[in-house]
């Protein structure tokens, strides 16, 4: 059996209005419900999902020794219009630079989604995730 990982610890201290000073380990930033002084919690969730999957995809492509020269991702999240305005779907558009076979990118994306992305696996199972791959020479 695998050893459990150390818990993630984050601290939030209210600073004003809908703003909090947030920190986790050595990283500190402002969390802002009005998205003026920093990202909102929902923005952070979407960025966290895109970041987790992007890191997985790049790692898998590089481990496959494919000639990756660039990577960018855009995530779009759809939310319900009434409280709690939860996310009901995400669309992740990946743009891959280099002569990387599309099949290798698709496999990396599938592995991230099905096995490795802890953010995706932490979300509700009824959220839809669609993806798109674009290979840029």
Residue frames relative to the residue before (quaternion, step in Angstrom):
aa qw qx qy qz dx dy dz
X 1.0000 0.0000 0.0000 0.0000 0.00 0.00 0.00
X 0.4710 -0.6834 0.4860 0.2738 3.57 -0.97 0.91
X 0.5013 -0.6363 0.4958 0.3130 3.53 -1.13 0.71
X 0.4881 -0.6506 0.4772 0.3328 3.59 -0.97 0.72
X 0.4607 -0.6646 0.5082 0.2962 3.55 -1.12 0.65
X 0.6039 -0.5312 0.4311 0.4089 3.54 -1.24 0.31
X 0.5298 -0.6379 0.4412 0.3431 3.59 -1.01 0.68
X 0.4433 -0.6322 0.5583 0.3036 3.54 -1.19 0.58
X 0.0883 -0.7899 0.6062 0.0285 3.56 -0.86 0.95
X 0.0209 0.7718 -0.6344 0.0389 3.55 -0.88 1.00
X 0.1648 -0.7775 0.5997 0.0929 3.55 -1.11 0.68
X 0.0969 -0.7717 0.6270 0.0443 3.54 -1.05 0.86
X 0.0630 -0.7749 0.6289 0.0067 3.54 -0.94 0.96
X 0.4301 -0.7145 0.4909 0.2519 3.55 -0.66 1.15
X 0.1615 -0.8069 0.5623 0.0820 3.59 -0.84 0.96
X 0.7489 -0.2660 0.1887 0.5768 3.62 1.00 -0.81
X 0.8409 0.1466 -0.1074 0.5099 3.54 -1.31 0.40
X 0.7383 -0.3125 0.2847 0.5256 3.59 -0.57 -1.25
X 0.4926 0.6637 -0.4044 0.3916 3.57 1.20 0.65
X 0.0706 -0.7706 0.6332 0.0170 3.50 -1.17 0.77
X 0.3526 -0.6475 0.6201 0.2681 3.53 -1.23 0.55
X 0.0971 -0.8117 0.5759 0.0029 3.55 -0.63 1.15
X 0.0525 0.7856 -0.6160 0.0246 3.54 -1.12 0.67
X 0.0133 0.7458 -0.6660 0.0084 3.48 -1.28 0.60
X 0.7926 -0.0461 -0.0248 0.6074 3.54 -0.36 1.21
X 0.8069 -0.2650 0.1815 0.4957 3.61 -0.93 -0.82
X 0.5894 0.5909 -0.3590 0.4178 3.61 1.26 -0.13
X 0.0092 0.7910 -0.6110 0.0294 3.58 -0.92 0.94
X 0.1136 0.7785 -0.6095 0.0974 3.57 -1.08 0.75
X 0.4852 -0.6351 0.5119 0.3150 3.55 -1.34 0.15
X 0.1973 -0.7378 0.6377 0.1003 3.54 -1.01 0.92
X 0.0047 0.8332 -0.5491 0.0656 3.60 -0.64 1.09
X 0.3901 -0.7437 0.5032 0.2037 3.56 -0.59 1.18
X 0.7000 0.4292 -0.2606 0.5077 3.58 1.25 -0.37
X 0.3731 -0.7776 0.4318 0.2639 3.62 1.35 0.10
X 0.4075 0.6895 -0.4943 0.3379 3.57 0.96 0.89
X 0.8029 0.2786 -0.1209 0.5130 3.58 0.70 -1.12
X 0.7935 -0.0355 0.0430 0.6061 3.57 1.27 -0.15
X 0.6868 -0.4788 0.3398 0.4284 3.56 -1.28 0.06
X 0.4661 -0.6368 0.5341 0.3032 3.53 -1.28 0.47
X 0.6712 -0.4835 0.3505 0.4391 3.61 -1.19 0.24
X 0.6707 0.4901 -0.3179 0.4571 3.61 0.95 -0.77
X 0.6098 0.5259 -0.3550 0.4749 3.58 1.08 -0.63
X 0.6522 0.5149 -0.3183 0.4563 3.58 0.95 -0.83
X 0.6219 0.5368 -0.3424 0.4558 3.58 1.03 -0.75
X 0.6770 0.4837 -0.2928 0.4712 3.59 0.87 -0.94
X 0.6531 0.4980 -0.3085 0.4798 3.59 0.96 -0.86
X 0.6277 0.5433 -0.3305 0.4490 3.58 1.03 -0.78
X 0.6611 0.4915 -0.3061 0.4771 3.58 0.97 -0.84
X 0.6726 0.4826 -0.3006 0.4737 3.59 0.86 -0.92
X 0.6651 0.5146 -0.3048 0.4471 3.57 0.97 -0.82
X 0.6491 0.5215 -0.3158 0.4549 3.55 0.93 -0.90
X 0.6995 0.4555 -0.2777 0.4756 3.56 0.85 -0.95
X 0.6371 0.5331 -0.3330 0.4461 3.61 0.98 -0.77
X 0.6412 0.5135 -0.3234 0.4698 3.59 0.95 -0.85
X 0.6433 0.5176 -0.3191 0.4651 3.59 0.94 -0.89
X 0.6801 0.5081 -0.2959 0.4378 3.57 0.78 -1.05
X 0.6731 0.4829 -0.3016 0.4719 3.60 0.84 -0.95
X 0.6439 0.5211 -0.3282 0.4540 3.62 0.91 -0.85
X 0.6838 0.4892 -0.2918 0.4560 3.59 0.86 -0.94
X 0.6472 0.5065 -0.3210 0.4707 3.61 0.94 -0.84
X 0.6806 0.4863 -0.2951 0.4619 3.59 0.89 -0.90
X 0.6399 0.5125 -0.3308 0.4674 3.61 1.02 -0.74
X 0.6550 0.4850 -0.3021 0.4944 3.58 1.21 -0.51
X 0.4136 -0.7552 0.4187 0.2885 3.56 1.37 0.14
X 0.3270 0.7251 -0.5287 0.2963 3.57 1.02 0.82
X 0.5341 -0.6692 0.4211 0.2994 3.61 -1.08 0.73
X 0.0233 0.8206 -0.5661 0.0746 3.58 0.47 1.23
X 0.0891 -0.8143 0.5728 0.0293 3.58 -0.76 1.04
X 0.8086 -0.0257 0.0155 0.5875 3.58 1.22 -0.22
X 0.0200 -0.7816 0.6233 0.0153 3.55 -1.23 0.42
X 0.0794 0.7597 -0.6430 0.0565 3.55 -1.06 0.83
X 0.0887 -0.7920 0.6024 0.0448 3.55 -1.12 0.62
X 0.1373 -0.7444 0.6480 0.0845 3.52 -1.21 0.67
X 0.1063 -0.7876 0.6041 0.0588 3.56 -0.86 0.94
X 0.1113 -0.7588 0.6403 0.0441 3.52 -1.09 0.87
X 0.0936 -0.8065 0.5831 0.0276 3.56 -0.77 1.03
X 0.2235 -0.7525 0.6058 0.1297 3.55 -1.03 0.85
X 0.1236 -0.8021 0.5835 0.0301 3.56 -0.91 0.99
X 0.5617 -0.5706 0.4725 0.3682 3.53 -1.22 0.47
X 0.5092 -0.6855 0.4280 0.2959 3.62 -1.03 0.70
X 0.7377 0.3704 -0.2201 0.5197 3.61 1.17 -0.39
X 0.6380 -0.5398 0.3751 0.4012 3.60 -1.14 0.58
X 0.5317 -0.1481 -0.8334 -0.0286 1.51 -1.99 1.48
X 0.4405 -0.7287 0.4379 0.2884 3.63 1.21 0.35
X 0.1803 0.8217 -0.5182 0.1539 3.55 1.01 0.84
X 0.5723 -0.5626 0.4644 0.3746 3.54 -1.27 0.37
X 0.1516 -0.7783 0.6029 0.0879 3.54 -1.05 0.81
X 0.8084 0.0027 -0.0160 0.5883 3.58 1.20 -0.33
X 0.1327 -0.7378 0.6548 0.0964 3.49 -1.38 0.45
X 0.1060 -0.7411 0.6553 0.0999 3.53 -1.26 0.53
X 0.1318 -0.7928 0.5941 0.0342 3.57 -0.73 1.13
X 0.1072 -0.7836 0.6116 0.0224 3.56 -0.66 1.16
X 0.1178 -0.8108 0.5732 0.0141 3.57 -0.53 1.23
X 0.1077 -0.7703 0.6268 0.0463 3.56 -0.92 0.97
X 0.1089 -0.8256 0.5535 -0.0152 3.53 -0.49 1.27
X 0.2248 -0.7772 0.5773 0.1101 3.56 -0.84 1.02
X 0.6888 0.4532 -0.3597 0.4367 3.54 -1.05 0.82
X 0.5929 -0.5788 0.4359 0.3515 3.53 -1.33 0.25
X 0.2118 0.7777 -0.5519 0.2136 3.54 0.72 1.12
X 0.4571 -0.6867 0.4797 0.2991 3.63 -0.72 0.96
X 0.5423 -0.6377 0.4354 0.3312 3.59 -0.91 0.89
X 0.6114 0.5572 -0.3500 0.4395 3.58 1.07 -0.69
X 0.6413 0.5167 -0.3273 0.4633 3.60 1.04 -0.72
X 0.6489 0.4990 -0.3139 0.4811 3.58 1.03 -0.77
X 0.6469 0.5183 -0.3171 0.4608 3.58 0.94 -0.88
X 0.6550 0.5031 -0.3112 0.4701 3.59 0.98 -0.81
X 0.6406 0.5136 -0.3252 0.4692 3.60 0.98 -0.81
X 0.6477 0.5105 -0.3140 0.4705 3.57 0.97 -0.83
X 0.6536 0.5124 -0.3086 0.4637 3.59 0.96 -0.87
X 0.6539 0.5075 -0.3164 0.4635 3.60 0.94 -0.84
X 0.6283 0.5246 -0.3349 0.4668 3.57 1.00 -0.80
X 0.7098 0.4781 -0.2621 0.4460 3.55 0.79 -1.04
X 0.7694 0.3989 -0.1971 0.4582 3.57 0.84 -0.97
X 0.8303 0.2477 -0.0986 0.4895 3.60 1.04 -0.67
X 0.8400 0.3398 -0.1308 0.4022 3.57 0.64 -1.10
X 0.6723 0.5360 -0.3291 0.3904 3.63 0.89 -0.78
X 0.2757 -0.7992 0.5163 0.1370 3.55 -0.25 1.30
X 0.5954 0.5518 -0.3796 0.4438 3.61 1.10 -0.52
X 0.6587 0.5021 -0.3117 0.4656 3.59 0.86 -0.94
X 0.7092 0.4593 -0.2650 0.4646 3.58 0.89 -0.89
X 0.6254 0.5232 -0.3390 0.4693 3.60 1.26 -0.12
X 0.6199 0.5579 -0.3382 0.4360 3.59 1.25 -0.23
X 0.6857 -0.4669 0.3611 0.4259 3.56 -1.32 0.29
X 0.5101 -0.6799 0.4419 0.2866 3.56 -1.01 0.80
X 0.6672 0.5061 -0.3230 0.4408 3.62 1.16 -0.32
X 0.4788 0.6273 -0.4627 0.4039 3.60 1.22 0.28
X 0.3420 -0.7389 0.5508 0.1834 3.54 -0.93 0.95
X 0.0642 -0.7704 0.6330 0.0409 3.56 -1.08 0.77
X 0.0356 -0.7686 0.6387 0.0082 3.56 -0.73 1.08
X 0.1708 -0.7950 0.5776 0.0712 3.55 -1.17 0.58
X 0.1086 -0.7590 0.6390 0.0621 3.50 -1.32 0.41
X 0.1771 -0.7760 0.6000 0.0803 3.55 -1.01 0.87
X 0.0164 -0.7670 0.6414 -0.0066 3.55 -1.01 0.86
X 0.1807 -0.7821 0.5894 0.0908 3.58 -0.64 1.11
X 0.1161 -0.7947 0.5950 0.0301 3.56 -0.72 1.12
X 0.3792 -0.7523 0.4854 0.2336 3.59 -0.54 1.09
